[in-house]
Amino acid sequence: MSFNWRHYLDLANYLQNNAEDLPDFEEACYRSVVSRAYYAVYCLARNFVRDVDNQPFHSDDHQALKNYLTNHPHKARSRLGKQLNNIRIVLLR
């Protein structure tokens, strides 16, 4: 059974829209929003590269996928690699 990683984006949006309803957990919600959104985009990008470019990446290949995308000649893929890196920097703060 394959997981639909877009559901993580849906969850991130839900948490973002409802964080203020949970004042004791508001910061945790916002931190989870960034984390879930990053991981959803990472997994969607990884699966796209695997399926379209036939490049095998695994669940822990964040740096390798980012490098592959950032250095890709296709502008949209290169931009995605840079965006993944920027989100990851925010997560590591």
Backbone as XML, in Angstrom:
<?xml version="1.0"?>
<chain id="A" units="angstrom">
  <residue number="1" name="MET">
    <atom name="N" x="0.838" y="-1.180" z="0.000"/>
    <atom name="CA" x="0.000" y="0.000" z="0.000"/>
    <atom name="C" x="0.885" y="1.246" z="0.000"/>
  </residue>
  <residue number="2" name="SER">
    <atom name="N" x="0.627" y="2.139" z="-0.905"/>
    <atom name="CA" x="1.427" y="3.342" z="-1.043"/>
    <atom name="C" x="0.765" y="4.501" z="-0.299"/>
  </residue>
  <residue number="3" name="PHE">
    <atom name="N" x="1.568" y="5.228" z="0.446"/>
    <atom name="CA" x="1.053" y="6.381" z="1.192"/>
    <atom name="C" x="0.971" y="7.592" z="0.279"/>
  </residue>
  <residue number="4" name="ASN">
    <atom name="N" x="-0.100" y="8.359" z="0.395"/>
    <atom name="CA" x="-0.262" y="9.581" z="-0.380"/>
    <atom name="C" x="0.372" y="10.727" z="0.407"/>
  </residue>
  <residue number="5" name="TRP">
    <atom name="N" x="1.558" y="11.156" z="-0.007"/>
    <atom name="CA" x="2.304" y="12.184" z="0.718"/>
    <atom name="C" x="1.634" y="13.542" z="0.670"/>
  </residue>
  <residue number="6" name="ARG">
    <atom name="N" x="0.711" y="13.736" z="-0.243"/>
    <atom name="CA" x="-0.051" y="14.988" z="-0.261"/>
    <atom name="C" x="-0.910" y="15.128" z="0.990"/>
  </residue>
  <residue number="7" name="HIS">
    <atom name="N" x="-1.216" y="13.996" z="1.613"/>
    <atom name="CA" x="-1.989" y="14.063" z="2.861"/>
    <atom name="C" x="-1.193" y="14.769" z="3.963"/>
  </residue>
  <residue number="8" name="TYR">
    <atom name="N" x="0.132" y="14.652" z="3.923"/>
    <atom name="CA" x="0.955" y="15.392" z="4.890"/>
    <atom name="C" x="0.813" y="16.895" z="4.670"/>
  </residue>
  <residue number="9" name="LEU">
    <atom name="N" x="0.718" y="17.310" z="3.416"/>
    <atom name="CA" x="0.492" y="18.727" z="3.139"/>
    <atom name="C" x="-0.891" y="19.158" z="3.636"/>
  </residue>
  <residue number="10" name="ASP">
    <atom name="N" x="-1.872" y="18.288" z="3.447"/>
    <atom name="CA" x="-3.210" y="18.585" z="3.962"/>
    <atom name="C" x="-3.178" y="18.715" z="5.488"/>
  </residue>
  <residue number="11" name="LEU">
    <atom name="N" x="-2.455" y="17.836" z="6.141"/>
    <atom name="CA" x="-2.321" y="17.901" z="7.588"/>
    <atom name="C" x="-1.620" y="19.187" z="8.009"/>
  </residue>
  <residue number="12" name="ALA">
    <atom name="N" x="-0.576" y="19.555" z="7.307"/>
    <atom name="CA" x="0.139" y="20.795" z="7.621"/>
    <atom name="C" x="-0.791" y="21.995" z="7.482"/>
  </residue>
  <residue number="13" name="ASN">
    <atom name="N" x="-1.579" y="22.025" z="6.419"/>
    <atom name="CA" x="-2.529" y="23.122" z="6.234"/>
    <atom name="C" x="-3.574" y="23.144" z="7.343"/>
  </residue>
  <residue number="14" name="TYR">
    <atom name="N" x="-4.057" y="21.980" z="7.718"/>
    <atom name="CA" x="-5.036" y="21.903" z="8.799"/>
    <atom name="C" x="-4.454" y="22.442" z="10.105"/>
  </residue>
  <residue number="15" name="LEU">
    <atom name="N" x="-3.260" y="22.010" z="10.432"/>
    <atom name="CA" x="-2.617" y="22.480" z="11.662"/>
    <atom name="C" x="-2.383" y="23.986" z="11.627"/>
  </residue>
  <residue number="16" name="GLN">
    <atom name="N" x="-1.961" y="24.476" z="10.485"/>
    <atom name="CA" x="-1.720" y="25.915" z="10.357"/>
    <atom name="C" x="-3.015" y="26.703" z="10.562"/>
  </residue>
  <residue number="17" name="ASN">
    <atom name="N" x="-4.090" y="26.222" z="9.995"/>
    <atom name="CA" x="-5.365" y="26.925" z="10.084"/>
    <atom name="C" x="-6.030" y="26.802" z="11.446"/>
  </residue>
  <residue number="18" name="ASN">
    <atom name="N" x="-5.614" y="25.822" z="12.244"/>
    <atom name="CA" x="-6.281" y="25.571" z="13.520"/>
    <atom name="C" x="-5.364" y="25.710" z="14.733"/>
  </residue>
  <residue number="19" name="ALA">
    <atom name="N" x="-4.151" y="26.144" z="14.540"/>
    <atom name="CA" x="-3.185" y="26.228" z="15.645"/>
    <atom name="C" x="-3.667" y="27.157" z="16.755"/>
  </residue>
  <residue number="20" name="GLU">
    <atom name="N" x="-4.298" y="28.249" z="16.394"/>
    <atom name="CA" x="-4.751" y="29.204" z="17.403"/>
    <atom name="C" x="-5.870" y="28.647" z="18.276"/>
  </residue>
  <residue number="21" name="ASP">
    <atom name="N" x="-6.533" y="27.609" z="17.802"/>
    <atom name="CA" x="-7.583" y="26.960" z="18.596"/>
    <atom name="C" x="-6.997" y="26.102" z="19.714"/>
  </residue>
  <residue number="22" name="LEU">
    <atom name="N" x="-5.707" y="25.881" z="19.666"/>
    <atom name="CA" x="-5.011" y="25.059" z="20.663"/>
    <atom name="C" x="-3.884" y="25.883" z="21.286"/>
  </residue>
  <residue number="23" name="PRO">
    <atom name="N" x="-4.231" y="26.886" z="22.116"/>
    <atom name="CA" x="-3.196" y="27.813" z="22.604"/>
    <atom name="C" x="-2.048" y="27.131" z="23.343"/>
  </residue>
  <residue number="24" name="ASP">
    <atom name="N" x="-2.316" y="26.036" z="24.037"/>
    <atom name="CA" x="-1.244" y="25.338" z="24.751"/>
    <atom name="C" x="-0.301" y="24.598" z="23.799"/>
  </residue>
  <residue number="25" name="PHE">
    <atom name="N" x="-0.740" y="24.403" z="22.567"/>
    <atom name="CA" x="0.041" y="23.641" z="21.593"/>
    <atom name="C" x="0.326" y="24.439" z="20.327"/>
  </residue>
  <residue number="26" name="GLU">
    <atom name="N" x="0.101" y="25.749" z="20.378"/>
    <atom name="CA" x="0.215" y="26.567" z="19.176"/>
    <atom name="C" x="1.614" y="26.489" z="18.561"/>
  </residue>
  <residue number="27" name="GLU">
    <atom name="N" x="2.649" y="26.655" z="19.369"/>
    <atom name="CA" x="4.006" y="26.588" z="18.822"/>
    <atom name="C" x="4.306" y="25.199" z="18.268"/>
  </residue>
  <residue number="28" name="ALA">
    <atom name="N" x="3.866" y="24.169" z="18.963"/>
    <atom name="CA" x="4.078" y="22.804" z="18.487"/>
    <atom name="C" x="3.375" y="22.590" z="17.145"/>
  </residue>
  <residue number="29" name="CYS">
    <atom name="N" x="2.191" y="23.169" z="17.002"/>
    <atom name="CA" x="1.470" y="23.062" z="15.728"/>
    <atom name="C" x="2.265" y="23.706" z="14.606"/>
  </residue>
  <residue number="30" name="TYR">
    <atom name="N" x="2.760" y="24.919" z="14.844"/>
    <atom name="CA" x="3.498" y="25.615" z="13.795"/>
    <atom name="C" x="4.803" y="24.899" z="13.453"/>
  </residue>
  <residue number="31" name="ARG">
    <atom name="N" x="5.471" y="24.355" z="14.456"/>
    <atom name="CA" x="6.685" y="23.583" z="14.173"/>
    <atom name="C" x="6.358" y="22.332" z="13.359"/>
  </residue>
  <residue number="32" name="SER">
    <atom name="N" x="5.250" y="21.713" z="13.686"/>
    <atom name="CA" x="4.821" y="20.527" z="12.958"/>
    <atom name="C" x="4.417" y="20.869" z="11.532"/>
  </residue>
  <residue number="33" name="VAL">
    <atom name="N" x="3.822" y="22.048" z="11.337"/>
    <atom name="CA" x="3.452" y="22.499" z="10.001"/>
    <atom name="C" x="4.678" y="22.504" z="9.093"/>
  </residue>
  <residue number="34" name="VAL">
    <atom name="N" x="5.752" y="23.134" z="9.551"/>
    <atom name="CA" x="6.967" y="23.230" z="8.735"/>
    <atom name="C" x="7.554" y="21.841" z="8.499"/>
  </residue>
  <residue number="35" name="SER">
    <atom name="N" x="7.601" y="21.032" z="9.538"/>
    <atom name="CA" x="8.174" y="19.702" z="9.427"/>
    <atom name="C" x="7.379" y="18.822" z="8.470"/>
  </residue>
  <residue number="36" name="ARG">
    <atom name="N" x="6.061" y="18.790" z="8.628"/>
    <atom name="CA" x="5.215" y="17.950" z="7.773"/>
    <atom name="C" x="5.259" y="18.431" z="6.334"/>
  </residue>
  <residue number="37" name="ALA">
    <atom name="N" x="5.235" y="19.751" z="6.140"/>
    <atom name="CA" x="5.276" y="20.289" z="4.779"/>
    <atom name="C" x="6.593" y="19.916" z="4.101"/>
  </residue>
  <residue number="38" name="TYR">
    <atom name="N" x="7.705" y="20.078" z="4.824"/>
    <atom name="CA" x="9.011" y="19.712" z="4.244"/>
    <atom name="C" x="9.036" y="18.231" z="3.872"/>
  </residue>
  <residue number="39" name="TYR">
    <atom name="N" x="8.630" y="17.377" z="4.799"/>
    <atom name="CA" x="8.743" y="15.948" z="4.546"/>
    <atom name="C" x="7.829" y="15.521" z="3.400"/>
  </residue>
  <residue number="40" name="ALA">
    <atom name="N" x="6.651" y="16.132" z="3.296"/>
    <atom name="CA" x="5.747" y="15.819" z="2.191"/>
    <atom name="C" x="6.395" y="16.191" z="0.858"/>
  </residue>
  <residue number="41" name="VAL">
    <atom name="N" x="6.955" y="17.393" z="0.791"/>
    <atom name="CA" x="7.598" y="17.834" z="-0.455"/>
    <atom name="C" x="8.812" y="16.969" z="-0.760"/>
  </residue>
  <residue number="42" name="TYR">
    <atom name="N" x="9.595" y="16.655" z="0.263"/>
    <atom name="CA" x="10.759" y="15.785" z="0.059"/>
    <atom name="C" x="10.322" y="14.440" z="-0.537"/>
  </residue>
  <residue number="43" name="CYS">
    <atom name="N" x="9.318" y="13.815" z="0.056"/>
    <atom name="CA" x="8.894" y="12.490" z="-0.410"/>
    <atom name="C" x="8.272" y="12.552" z="-1.802"/>
  </residue>
  <residue number="44" name="LEU">
    <atom name="N" x="7.500" y="13.592" z="-2.073"/>
    <atom name="CA" x="6.930" y="13.749" z="-3.411"/>
    <atom name="C" x="8.035" y="13.955" z="-4.446"/>
  </residue>
  <residue number="45" name="ALA">
    <atom name="N" x="9.016" y="14.779" z="-4.117"/>
    <atom name="CA" x="10.134" y="15.014" z="-5.033"/>
    <atom name="C" x="10.953" y="13.743" z="-5.223"/>
  </residue>
  <residue number="46" name="ARG">
    <atom name="N" x="11.231" y="13.048" z="-4.133"/>
    <atom name="CA" x="11.993" y="11.795" z="-4.206"/>
    <atom name="C" x="11.284" y="10.789" z="-5.105"/>
  </residue>
  <residue number="47" name="ASN">
    <atom name="N" x="9.981" y="10.642" z="-4.928"/>
    <atom name="CA" x="9.226" y="9.684" z="-5.728"/>
    <atom name="C" x="9.163" y="10.108" z="-7.197"/>
  </residue>
  <residue number="48" name="PHE">
    <atom name="N" x="9.051" y="11.401" z="-7.445"/>
    <atom name="CA" x="9.045" y="11.903" z="-8.819"/>
    <atom name="C" x="10.376" y="11.584" z="-9.507"/>
  </residue>
  <residue number="49" name="VAL">
    <atom name="N" x="11.465" y="11.895" z="-8.831"/>
    <atom name="CA" x="12.795" y="11.644" z="-9.398"/>
    <atom name="C" x="13.006" y="10.144" z="-9.608"/>
  </residue>
  <residue number="50" name="ARG">
    <atom name="N" x="12.531" y="9.360" z="-8.678"/>
    <atom name="CA" x="12.652" y="7.903" z="-8.804"/>
    <atom name="C" x="11.859" y="7.395" z="-10.005"/>
  </residue>
  <residue number="51" name="ASP">
    <atom name="N" x="10.620" y="7.878" z="-10.140"/>
    <atom name="CA" x="9.727" y="7.352" z="-11.168"/>
    <atom name="C" x="9.985" y="7.947" z="-12.555"/>
  </residue>
  <residue number="52" name="VAL">
    <atom name="N" x="10.328" y="9.232" z="-12.631"/>
    <atom name="CA" x="10.487" y="9.903" z="-13.914"/>
    <atom name="C" x="11.935" y="9.842" z="-14.404"/>
  </residue>
  <residue number="53" name="ASP">
    <atom name="N" x="12.883" y="10.110" z="-13.504"/>
    <atom name="CA" x="14.300" y="10.123" z="-13.892"/>
    <atom name="C" x="14.994" y="8.782" z="-13.653"/>
  </residue>
  <residue number="54" name="ASN">
    <atom name="N" x="14.282" y="7.834" z="-13.070"/>
    <atom name="CA" x="14.846" y="6.519" z="-12.745"/>
    <atom name="C" x="16.078" y="6.621" z="-11.853"/>
  </residue>
  <residue number="55" name="GLN">
    <atom name="N" x="16.045" y="7.582" z="-10.927"/>
    <atom name="CA" x="17.131" y="7.769" z="-9.967"/>
    <atom name="C" x="16.667" y="7.258" z="-8.609"/>
  </residue>
  <residue number="56" name="PRO">
    <atom name="N" x="17.307" y="6.215" z="-8.092"/>
    <atom name="CA" x="16.863" y="5.666" z="-6.803"/>
    <atom name="C" x="17.387" y="6.485" z="-5.616"/>
  </residue>
  <residue number="57" name="PHE">
    <atom name="N" x="16.475" y="6.993" z="-4.838"/>
    <atom name="CA" x="16.808" y="7.655" z="-3.575"/>
    <atom name="C" x="16.029" y="6.957" z="-2.485"/>
  </residue>
  <residue number="58" name="HIS">
    <atom name="N" x="16.590" y="6.966" z="-1.290"/>
    <atom name="CA" x="15.960" y="6.287" z="-0.164"/>
    <atom name="C" x="15.443" y="7.311" z="0.839"/>
  </residue>
  <residue number="59" name="SER">
    <atom name="N" x="14.789" y="6.829" z="1.865"/>
    <atom name="CA" x="14.130" y="7.720" z="2.817"/>
    <atom name="C" x="15.089" y="8.644" z="3.551"/>
  </residue>
  <residue number="60" name="ASP">
    <atom name="N" x="16.375" y="8.312" z="3.604"/>
    <atom name="CA" x="17.332" y="9.146" z="4.342"/>
    <atom name="C" x="18.321" y="9.871" z="3.420"/>
  </residue>
  <residue number="61" name="ASP">
    <atom name="N" x="17.977" y="9.998" z="2.149"/>
    <atom name="CA" x="18.866" y="10.631" z="1.174"/>
    <atom name="C" x="18.558" y="12.109" z="0.951"/>
  </residue>
  <residue number="62" name="HIS">
    <atom name="N" x="18.265" y="12.826" z="2.005"/>
    <atom name="CA" x="17.867" y="14.232" z="1.873"/>
    <atom name="C" x="18.937" y="15.053" z="1.143"/>
  </residue>
  <residue number="63" name="GLN">
    <atom name="N" x="20.160" y="14.947" z="1.560"/>
    <atom name="CA" x="21.236" y="15.733" z="0.952"/>
    <atom name="C" x="21.464" y="15.319" z="-0.496"/>
  </residue>
  <residue number="64" name="ALA">
    <atom name="N" x="21.456" y="14.031" z="-0.762"/>
    <atom name="CA" x="21.693" y="13.553" z="-2.123"/>
    <atom name="C" x="20.579" y="14.011" z="-3.063"/>
  </residue>
  <residue number="65" name="LEU">
    <atom name="N" x="19.337" y="13.955" z="-2.618"/>
    <atom name="CA" x="18.229" y="14.414" z="-3.447"/>
    <atom name="C" x="18.315" y="15.916" z="-3.676"/>
  </residue>
  <residue number="66" name="LYS">
    <atom name="N" x="18.610" y="16.662" z="-2.624"/>
    <atom name="CA" x="18.748" y="18.114" z="-2.753"/>
    <atom name="C" x="19.844" y="18.447" z="-3.760"/>
  </residue>
  <residue number="67" name="ASN">
    <atom name="N" x="20.981" y="17.787" z="-3.661"/>
    <atom name="CA" x="22.085" y="18.031" z="-4.592"/>
    <atom name="C" x="21.701" y="17.673" z="-6.025"/>
  </residue>
  <residue number="68" name="TYR">
    <atom name="N" x="21.041" y="16.536" z="-6.191"/>
    <atom name="CA" x="20.603" y="16.107" z="-7.521"/>
    <atom name="C" x="19.696" y="17.164" z="-8.142"/>
  </residue>
  <residue number="69" name="LEU">
    <atom name="N" x="18.716" y="17.613" z="-7.371"/>
    <atom name="CA" x="17.771" y="18.594" z="-7.898"/>
    <atom name="C" x="18.425" y="19.954" z="-8.124"/>
  </residue>
  <residue number="70" name="THR">
    <atom name="N" x="19.208" y="20.421" z="-7.171"/>
    <atom name="CA" x="19.840" y="21.736" z="-7.278"/>
    <atom name="C" x="20.739" y="21.819" z="-8.495"/>
  </residue>
  <residue number="71" name="ASN">
    <atom name="N" x="21.433" y="20.740" z="-8.813"/>
    <atom name="CA" x="22.368" y="20.727" z="-9.932"/>
    <atom name="C" x="21.737" y="20.271" z="-11.249"/>
  </residue>
  <residue number="72" name="HIS">
    <atom name="N" x="20.436" y="20.018" z="-11.231"/>
    <atom name="CA" x="19.750" y="19.547" z="-12.436"/>
    <atom name="C" x="19.617" y="20.698" z="-13.440"/>
  </residue>
  <residue number="73" name="PRO">
    <atom name="N" x="19.802" y="20.429" z="-14.735"/>
    <atom name="CA" x="19.707" y="21.502" z="-15.732"/>
    <atom name="C" x="18.284" y="22.053" z="-15.918"/>
  </residue>
  <residue number="74" name="HIS">
    <atom name="N" x="17.280" y="21.298" z="-15.534"/>
    <atom name="CA" x="15.902" y="21.766" z="-15.651"/>
    <atom name="C" x="15.628" y="22.777" z="-14.543"/>
  </residue>
  <residue number="75" name="LYS">
    <atom name="N" x="15.189" y="23.983" z="-14.915"/>
    <atom name="CA" x="15.049" y="25.081" z="-13.956"/>
    <atom name="C" x="14.100" y="24.771" z="-12.806"/>
  </residue>
  <residue number="76" name="ALA">
    <atom name="N" x="12.974" y="24.141" z="-13.101"/>
    <atom name="CA" x="11.999" y="23.853" z="-12.046"/>
    <atom name="C" x="12.579" y="22.880" z="-11.021"/>
  </residue>
  <residue number="77" name="ARG">
    <atom name="N" x="13.326" y="21.899" z="-11.478"/>
    <atom name="CA" x="13.936" y="20.940" z="-10.547"/>
    <atom name="C" x="15.028" y="21.614" z="-9.729"/>
  </residue>
  <residue number="78" name="SER">
    <atom name="N" x="15.814" y="22.448" z="-10.374"/>
    <atom name="CA" x="16.865" y="23.173" z="-9.665"/>
    <atom name="C" x="16.254" y="24.071" z="-8.585"/>
  </residue>
  <residue number="79" name="ARG">
    <atom name="N" x="15.180" y="24.753" z="-8.920"/>
    <atom name="CA" x="14.493" y="25.622" z="-7.957"/>
    <atom name="C" x="13.936" y="24.802" z="-6.791"/>
  </residue>
  <residue number="80" name="LEU">
    <atom name="N" x="13.384" y="23.637" z="-7.087"/>
    <atom name="CA" x="12.858" y="22.768" z="-6.033"/>
    <atom name="C" x="13.974" y="22.344" z="-5.084"/>
  </residue>
  <residue number="81" name="GLY">
    <atom name="N" x="15.135" y="21.998" z="-5.625"/>
    <atom name="CA" x="16.273" y="21.626" z="-4.778"/>
    <atom name="C" x="16.663" y="22.754" z="-3.846"/>
  </residue>
  <residue number="82" name="LYS">
    <atom name="N" x="16.674" y="23.981" z="-4.359"/>
    <atom name="CA" x="17.008" y="25.144" z="-3.524"/>
    <atom name="C" x="15.948" y="25.387" z="-2.463"/>
  </residue>
  <residue number="83" name="GLN">
    <atom name="N" x="14.685" y="25.210" z="-2.831"/>
    <atom name="CA" x="13.603" y="25.403" z="-1.866"/>
    <atom name="C" x="13.647" y="24.344" z="-0.766"/>
  </residue>
  <residue number="84" name="LEU">
    <atom name="N" x="13.927" y="23.103" z="-1.139"/>
    <atom name="CA" x="14.068" y="22.047" z="-0.127"/>
    <atom name="C" x="15.194" y="22.397" z="0.843"/>
  </residue>
  <residue number="85" name="ASN">
    <atom name="N" x="16.286" y="22.888" z="0.323"/>
    <atom name="CA" x="17.404" y="23.270" z="1.172"/>
    <atom name="C" x="17.011" y="24.403" z="2.117"/>
  </residue>
  <residue number="86" name="ASN">
    <atom name="N" x="16.303" y="25.400" z="1.611"/>
    <atom name="CA" x="15.889" y="26.523" z="2.455"/>
    <atom name="C" x="14.957" y="26.079" z="3.567"/>
  </residue>
  <residue number="87" name="ILE">
    <atom name="N" x="14.016" y="25.203" z="3.255"/>
    <atom name="CA" x="13.104" y="24.705" z="4.293"/>
    <atom name="C" x="13.878" y="23.893" z="5.318"/>
  </residue>
  <residue number="88" name="ARG">
    <atom name="N" x="14.810" y="23.085" z="4.858"/>
    <atom name="CA" x="15.600" y="22.254" z="5.785"/>
    <atom name="C" x="16.428" y="23.130" z="6.721"/>
  </residue>
  <residue number="89" name="ILE">
    <atom name="N" x="16.952" y="24.239" z="6.227"/>
    <atom name="CA" x="17.703" y="25.166" z="7.081"/>
    <atom name="C" x="16.803" y="25.703" z="8.192"/>
  </residue>
  <residue number="90" name="VAL">
    <atom name="N" x="15.569" y="26.056" z="7.844"/>
    <atom name="CA" x="14.618" y="26.535" z="8.845"/>
    <atom name="C" x="14.361" y="25.453" z="9.884"/>
  </residue>
  <residue number="91" name="LEU">
    <atom name="N" x="14.227" y="24.220" z="9.437"/>
    <atom name="CA" x="13.953" y="23.110" z="10.367"/>
    <atom name="C" x="15.112" y="22.880" z="11.343"/>
  </residue>
  <residue number="92" name="LEU">
    <atom name="N" x="16.318" y="23.124" z="10.892"/>
    <atom name="CA" x="17.486" y="22.839" z="11.732"/>
    <atom name="C" x="17.777" y="23.945" z="12.740"/>
  </residue>
  <residue number="93" name="ARG">
    <atom name="N" x="17.033" y="25.032" z="12.702"/>
    <atom name="CA" x="17.251" y="26.119" z="13.668"/>
    <atom name="C" x="16.774" y="25.752" z="15.036"/>
  </residue>
</chain>
